[in-house]
Amino acid sequence: MTLYEKYNSLGALLRGTAREHRNKPAVIFQNETISYSELEYFSDQIAHELTNNSIGKNDCIGLYCVNSPFFIAAYFGIIKTGATVVPINLLLSSEEIQYILYDSEAAGLIYLDSLEDNIIPAINSLPDLHLLIVIGRSKKLNAVSFNDILAFKKPAFKIPELLQHQDVAVILYTSGTTGKPKGVMLTHRNLLFDVDAILQAVPINEKDVVLAVLPMFHAFGATACMITPIATGAAIAAVSHFTLDNISHVVTSTKTTIFIAVPSIYTIYSEIPDGSKPDFPFLRFCISGGSALSMEVMQRFEKKYNVLIYEGDGPTECSPVTSINPIGGIRKPRSIGLPLPGIKMKIMDNFGKEMQQKEIGEIVVQGENIMKGYFKCPKETQESFWGTWFRTGDLGYSDEDGYFYIIDRKKDIIIVNGMNVYPRIIEEVIYKHPAVAEVAVISYPDSLHGEVPKALIVLKPCKKVLREEILSLCHQHLGKHEIPKIIEFIQEMPKTSTGKIQKRVLAFKEKSTDK
């Protein structure tokens, strides 16, 4: 029986696992262990508090927290009420947080106390936001304490009996190359289907300890490192803050068996000298996703730690995992592997016509894991499909064995550590500076992060600007991952006959100059 046949919601999934693995470790966090029965209780208490504040179906609740049992409890507590979780990227500026809460019409926000200063500017002009729950203690806001909620005993919370498969469980905000961020609506069925497909391809069981260093606010981290382990009764080794020592301590102290990360993390570990590298004797295999992993890094890591890395892929709109190199099977370098069971992938041209093997076109996906649509964006939703096939925007090809390869992206998206960064948003911020005449942000290869934003700026006549001035402006309005790592002042921009800046020409010139 599949997960989506067995359970009518993600809340029911946690309830089922907690019933079967009651005293088993669910989350290992900062040297403490939370059992499945405790995690179930925590989420029930959150659900009670939300319900008592009239939160239910069709409501959205923001979640702004580091990887921890608190994030997981809040995530499942929200969906147990029938409401929708809106995870918030920890790297976003207050301005960006405000937009997401406003656009999602959030009725409440659950947040970590150490992040309170970031949300104060965001919540002042949000009329729909009437409930704040703080994990810890609030110093400046009138927020209900998560600790008080847990301390107040309530009767067991009943998951709504209604079939919730088609209800939206989570809205994940991801930007387009133009305009504001769009909310990707993923239903309970989308996520249960994707997790079920993952478990048919990836051998995870109740004895495993899965590393959760990928942020749970991200689609990859939530599905692969949170929901999938919960579906099997495995333990989640949660890393709240990314440092090399922190990750190594968690992996060794929890005896982590499955290491899931983005290429930049594998790059860092591959460069540690043999004499000071940590030992990971319990790892069974590693999984890499989010962006391309270089062969050099893969080979160095595998030789150094004596464990194999399997690459996979998938966009947020696909819940998000669509493919992976077979665990224990044939791995193909630079390939994103085979489609997961029940998920179909093809290569299509610009007119929606299927292409042959080795022909380059757009990768499209079909399956029950595909999003319900973009929140309040029917036009953009329609444009993202060829019939029932979701258009990923990735250019690639398939080989004779059915393995898929990504070679480029149709859009100008820059992927930093697996997170999308959108040039136009950065450009609009830099244009705020009065001395800037023109700006173009392009991708620049980086051995650690995969890619980083590079800003090329043309100043107005007789104007001078320090690089630090541009950086200061960016820090005010952008998330940390969006701030250009390279800023260069140039004399003029290459343009088309209509006056549009030719970014491809810019990128080619920059590569040629670097050589």
C-alpha positions in Angstrom: 0.0 0.0 0.0 1.3 3.4 -0.9 1.7 6.3 1.6 -1.0 8.3 -0.1 -3.4 5.3 0.0 -2.6 4.6 3.6 -2.7 8.2 4.9 -5.1 11.1 4.0 -2.6 13.8 5.1 0.9 14.5 6.4 -0.5 14.9 9.9 -1.9 11.3 9.6 1.5 10.1 8.5 3.2 11.5 11.6 0.4 10.0 13.8 0.9 6.6 12.2 4.7 6.6 12.6 4.4 7.8 16.2 2.0 5.0 16.9 4.3 2.4 15.4 7.6 3.8 16.7 6.5 5.5 19.9 9.7 5.5 21.9 12.1 5.5 19.0 14.3 8.6 18.4 12.6 11.0 15.9 14.9 14.0 16.2 18.4 14.3 17.6 19.2 17.9 18.3 22.0 19.5 20.3 22.8 16.2 22.1 19.2 15.7 23.1 16.8 13.1 21.6 13.1 13.7 20.9 11.0 10.5 20.6 8.2 10.1 18.0 5.6 10.2 20.8 7.1 13.5 22.1 7.2 15.0 18.6 3.6 13.9 18.1 2.6 15.6 21.4 4.5 18.8 20.5 2.7 19.1 17.2 -0.7 18.3 18.8 -0.1 21.1 21.3 0.6 23.6 18.5 -2.4 22.4 16.6 -4.6 23.0 19.7 -3.3 26.5 20.1 -3.9 27.3 16.5 -7.4 25.8 16.5 -8.3 27.8 19.7 -7.3 30.9 17.7 -9.7 30.0 14.9 -6.9 28.8 12.5 -8.1 26.1 10.1 -8.6 25.2 6.5 -7.6 27.9 4.0 -5.5 29.7 6.5 -1.8 30.2 6.0 0.7 30.3 8.8 4.3 31.5 8.4 7.1 29.4 9.9 10.5 31.1 10.5 12.8 28.8 12.3 16.1 26.9 12.1 16.3 23.2 11.6 15.2 21.7 14.9 12.4 19.6 16.5 10.6 22.9 17.0 10.4 23.5 13.2 9.1 19.9 12.7 6.5 20.2 15.5 5.3 23.5 14.2 5.2 22.3 10.6 3.0 19.3 11.4 1.0 21.2 14.0 0.0 23.7 11.4 -1.1 21.1 8.8 -3.0 19.1 11.5 -5.5 22.0 11.7 -6.1 21.8 8.0 -4.1 25.1 7.5 -1.1 25.6 5.2 2.5 26.0 6.2 4.5 28.9 4.6 8.2 28.3 5.4 10.4 31.4 5.3 13.9 31.4 4.1 16.2 32.4 6.9 18.4 34.4 4.5 15.7 36.8 3.4 15.6 40.5 4.3 12.7 41.9 6.4 11.4 43.5 3.2 11.2 40.1 1.5 9.7 38.4 4.6 7.0 41.0 4.7 6.1 40.4 1.0 5.7 36.6 1.6 3.5 37.1 4.7 1.4 39.7 2.8 1.0 37.7 -0.4 0.1 34.5 1.4 -2.4 36.4 3.5 -0.8 34.8 6.5 -3.1 34.7 9.6 -0.2 33.8 11.9 3.5 33.4 12.3 5.6 30.9 14.3 9.1 32.1 14.8 12.3 31.5 16.7 13.1 34.1 19.4 16.6 34.8 18.1 15.1 35.9 14.8 12.6 38.3 16.3 14.5 41.5 15.2 14.2 40.4 11.6 10.4 40.2 11.6 9.5 43.3 13.6 9.8 45.6 10.5 7.9 43.0 8.5 4.8 42.6 10.6 3.9 46.2 11.2 1.8 46.5 8.0 0.1 43.0 7.9 -3.6 43.4 8.7 -4.3 39.6 8.3 -1.6 38.6 10.8 -3.3 38.2 14.2 -1.4 35.4 15.9 2.3 35.2 16.8 3.8 32.2 18.5 7.5 32.5 19.6 9.8 29.5 20.1 11.5 30.7 23.3 10.6 34.1 24.8 9.6 37.3 23.0 11.4 40.4 24.1 9.6 43.0 21.9 6.3 41.5 20.6 3.1 40.3 22.1 3.7 36.6 21.1 2.4 33.4 22.7 5.3 31.3 24.0 5.8 27.9 22.5 7.1 26.8 26.0 3.8 27.8 27.6 1.9 26.0 24.9 3.8 22.7 25.6 3.4 23.1 29.4 -0.4 23.5 29.2 -1.9 19.9 29.1 -4.7 19.3 26.6 -6.6 16.2 25.5 -5.3 14.3 22.4 -5.9 16.3 19.3 -7.9 14.6 16.5 -6.7 15.0 13.0 -9.6 16.2 10.8 -11.4 13.2 9.3 -11.8 15.0 5.9 -9.8 13.6 3.0 -6.9 16.2 2.7 -5.1 14.8 -0.3 -6.0 17.8 -2.5 -5.6 20.4 0.2 -2.6 22.6 0.0 -0.1 21.5 2.8 2.6 24.0 2.1 3.3 27.1 0.0 7.0 27.5 -0.9 8.0 30.9 -2.3 10.3 30.8 -5.2 11.0 33.8 -7.5 10.7 34.1 -11.2 13.3 35.9 -13.3 10.9 38.8 -13.4 8.5 40.2 -10.9 7.9 39.1 -7.3 8.3 35.7 -5.7 5.6 33.1 -6.6 4.1 30.7 -4.0 4.4 27.0 -5.1 1.3 25.2 -3.8 2.1 21.6 -2.8 -0.7 19.4 -1.7 -0.7 16.5 0.9 -0.9 14.1 -2.0 1.9 15.8 -3.9 4.3 15.3 -1.0 3.1 11.8 0.1 3.4 10.7 -3.5 7.0 12.1 -3.8 8.1 10.6 -0.5 6.6 7.2 -1.6 8.5 7.4 -4.9 11.8 8.3 -3.0 11.4 5.3 -0.7 11.0 3.0 -3.7 14.3 4.2 -5.1 16.3 5.1 -1.9 16.7 2.3 0.8 15.9 4.3 4.0 14.6 2.3 7.0 13.8 2.7 10.6 17.4 2.0 11.7 18.8 4.9 9.7 19.9 8.3 11.0 19.4 11.0 8.3 21.4 14.2 8.4 19.3 17.3 8.1 21.8 20.1 7.4 19.8 21.3 4.3 17.3 23.9 5.5 13.9 22.6 6.2 12.4 25.8 4.8 13.7 24.6 1.4 11.8 22.0 -0.6 14.7 19.5 -0.8 15.4 19.7 2.9 11.8 19.4 3.9 11.0 16.4 1.7 14.3 14.5 1.8 15.5 15.2 5.3 12.3 15.6 7.2 9.1 14.0 5.8 10.9 11.0 4.2 12.7 9.9 7.4 9.4 10.3 9.4 7.7 8.1 6.9 10.0 5.2 7.7 10.6 5.8 11.5 14.2 6.8 10.9 15.9 9.4 13.1 16.6 13.0 11.9 19.9 14.4 12.9 19.1 18.2 12.8 21.8 20.8 12.2 20.6 24.3 13.2 23.6 26.3 12.1 26.0 25.5 9.2 29.6 25.2 10.4 32.0 22.5 9.5 32.6 21.6 13.1 28.9 21.5 13.8 28.1 19.2 10.9 31.0 16.9 11.8 30.0 16.7 15.4 26.4 15.9 14.5 27.4 13.2 12.0 29.8 11.5 14.4 27.8 11.8 17.6 24.5 10.6 16.1 26.2 7.9 14.0 24.6 9.3 10.9 24.0 6.7 8.2 22.7 8.9 5.3 24.3 12.2 4.4 22.2 14.5 2.2 23.7 17.8 1.1 24.4 20.2 -1.7 27.7 20.2 -3.7 29.3 23.1 -1.7 29.2 20.9 1.4 30.9 18.0 -0.3 33.4 20.5 -1.8 34.4 21.7 1.7 34.8 18.2 3.1 36.8 17.0 0.0 39.4 19.8 0.7 40.1 18.9 4.4 43.6 17.5 4.7 43.7 13.8 5.5 45.4 14.4 8.8 42.5 16.5 10.2 39.5 15.1 8.4 36.7 13.6 10.5 35.8 9.9 10.4 32.3 9.0 9.2 32.4 5.2 9.7 28.6 4.7 9.8 27.7 6.4 6.5 25.9 4.0 4.1 25.7 6.5 1.2 25.4 10.2 0.4 23.0 12.1 -1.8 23.7 15.3 -3.6 21.2 17.7 -5.2 20.4 21.3 -5.8 23.1 21.9 -8.4 25.7 20.0 -10.4 28.4 18.2 -8.5 31.8 18.2 -10.2 33.5 14.9 -10.9 36.7 16.1 -9.2 34.8 16.8 -5.9 32.9 13.6 -6.1 36.0 11.5 -6.5 38.0 13.3 -3.8 35.2 13.0 -1.3 34.5 9.3 -2.0 38.2 8.4 -1.8 38.7 10.4 1.4 35.6 9.1 3.3 35.1 5.7 1.6 31.4 6.3 0.8 29.6 6.9 -2.5 27.6 10.0 -3.6 24.5 9.6 -5.7 23.2 12.6 -7.6 19.6 13.5 -8.0 17.5 16.5 -9.0 14.1 18.1 -9.0 12.5 21.6 -8.9 10.4 22.9 -6.0 7.3 22.6 -8.2 7.8 18.8 -8.2 7.8 18.3 -4.4 10.8 18.4 -5.3 12.6 15.1 -6.1 12.1 13.7 -9.6 15.2 11.6 -10.3 18.3 10.0 -8.8 21.1 7.7 -9.8 20.1 4.2 -8.5 21.5 3.6 -5.0 23.8 0.6 -5.3 23.2 0.5 -9.1 24.9 2.2 -12.1 25.9 5.8 -11.5 26.5 8.0 -14.5 28.8 11.0 -13.9 27.2 14.4 -14.4 23.8 12.7 -14.7 20.8 13.4 -12.5 19.9 9.8 -12.8 16.6 8.0 -13.6 13.1 9.2 -13.0 11.7 8.0 -9.7 9.0 5.2 -9.9 5.7 6.7 -10.9 7.3 9.9 -12.3 7.8 10.4 -16.0 10.3 12.7 -17.6 10.8 13.7 -21.2 12.7 16.2 -23.3 10.6 18.6 -25.3 11.3 21.5 -27.8 9.9 25.0 -27.6 6.6 23.8 -29.1 5.9 20.9 -26.7 7.1 18.2 -29.1 9.0 15.3 -27.7 12.6 15.0 -28.7 14.8 12.0 -29.3 17.7 10.6 -27.2 20.7 12.9 -27.0 18.8 15.8 -28.5 18.9 18.9 -26.3 15.6 20.5 -25.2 13.6 21.3 -22.0 13.2 18.7 -19.3 9.5 18.2 -18.5 7.9 16.1 -15.8 4.6 14.3 -15.2 3.3 12.7 -12.1 1.2 13.1 -8.9 4.1 15.0 -7.4 3.5 18.1 -9.6 2.3 21.2 -7.8 -1.3 22.3 -7.7 -0.1 25.6 -9.1 1.3 29.0 -8.2 -0.6 30.8 -5.5 -2.8 33.5 -7.0 -0.9 33.2 -10.3 -3.2 31.4 -12.8 -1.4 32.8 -15.9 2.1 31.8 -14.7 0.7 28.3 -13.7 -0.7 27.8 -17.2 2.5 28.9 -18.8 4.5 26.4 -16.8 2.8 23.4 -18.4 2.7 21.6 -21.8 -0.7 19.9 -21.2 0.0 17.8 -18.1 3.8 18.1 -18.4 5.5 20.5 -16.1 8.2 22.6 -17.8 11.2 22.7 -15.5 13.1 25.4 -17.4 16.1 23.2 -17.5 17.8 22.4 -20.8 19.1 18.8 -21.0 19.0 15.5 -22.8 18.4 11.8 -22.0 20.6 8.9 -23.0 19.9 5.4 -24.3 19.5 4.0 -20.8 17.0 6.6 -19.7 19.3 8.7 -17.6 18.8 12.5 -17.7 21.4 15.2 -17.9 21.1 19.0 -17.3 23.3 21.2 -19.4 21.9 24.7 -18.8 18.9 26.7 -17.7 16.5 28.5 -20.0 16.1 31.3 -17.5 18.8 33.5 -15.9 18.4 31.9 -12.5 21.6 31.7 -10.5 21.7 28.7 -8.0 23.7 29.4 -4.9 24.1 26.3 -2.7 20.9 24.9 -4.2 18.9 28.0 -3.6 17.5 30.1 -6.5 18.8 33.7 -6.9 17.2 35.9 -9.4 19.2 38.6 -11.2 16.4 41.1 -11.7 15.6 41.4 -8.0 19.3 42.2 -7.4 19.4 44.6 -10.3 16.3 46.5 -9.0 18.0 47.0 -5.7 21.3 48.3 -7.2 19.3 50.6 -9.5 18.2 52.4 -6.2 21.6 54.0 -6.1 21.4 57.4 -7.7 24.8 57.1 -9.5 23.9 53.8 -11.3 23.0 54.1 -14.9 22.8 50.4 -15.8 23.3 47.1 -14.1 23.3 43.5 -15.2 23.7 40.5 -12.8 25.0 37.3 -14.2 26.1 33.9 -12.9 29.8 33.4 -12.0 31.2 29.9 -11.4 32.4 29.3 -7.8 34.2 26.2 -6.6 32.4 26.3 -3.2 28.9 27.5 -3.9 28.5 26.3 -7.5 27.5 29.8 -8.7 27.5 33.3 -7.2 25.9 36.5 -8.5 28.3 38.9 -10.3 27.1 42.5 -10.8 28.3 44.5 -13.8 27.6 48.2 -13.4 27.7 51.3 -15.7 27.8 54.6 -13.8 26.2 57.8 -14.8 28.6 60.4 -16.3 31.1 61.9 -13.9 29.8 59.8 -11.0 32.0 57.7 -8.7 30.8 54.9 -6.4 32.7 52.7 -4.0 32.1 49.0 -4.1 31.2 49.2 -0.4 28.3 51.6 -1.2 26.7 49.0 -3.5 27.2 46.2 -1.0 25.7 48.3 1.8 22.6 48.9 -0.4 22.3 45.2 -1.1 22.6 44.2 2.6 19.6 46.5 3.3 17.3 44.9 0.8 18.5 41.4 -0.1 19.1 38.1 1.5 22.6 37.0 2.2 22.6 34.5 -0.6 21.5 37.2 -3.1 24.3 39.7 -2.4 26.7 39.9 -5.3 30.0 38.3 -4.5 31.7 40.2 -7.3 31.0 43.8 -8.3 32.7 45.2 -11.4 32.3 48.7 -13.0 32.3 48.7 -16.8 32.1 51.4 -19.5 29.1 50.1 -21.5 26.6 47.2 -21.9 26.2 45.1 -25.0 22.6 45.5 -26.3 20.2 44.3 -28.8 18.6 46.5 -31.4 15.7 47.1 -29.1 18.0 48.3 -26.3 17.9 45.1 -24.2 21.1 44.2 -22.4 22.6 41.0 -23.8 23.5 39.0 -20.8 24.7 36.0 -22.8 27.3 38.3 -24.5 28.3 39.7 -21.1 28.7 36.2 -19.7 30.8 35.1 -22.7 33.0 38.2 -22.4 33.5 37.7 -18.7 34.6 34.0 -19.2 36.9 35.1 -22.0 38.5 37.7 -19.8 38.9 35.3 -17.0 40.8 33.0 -19.3 
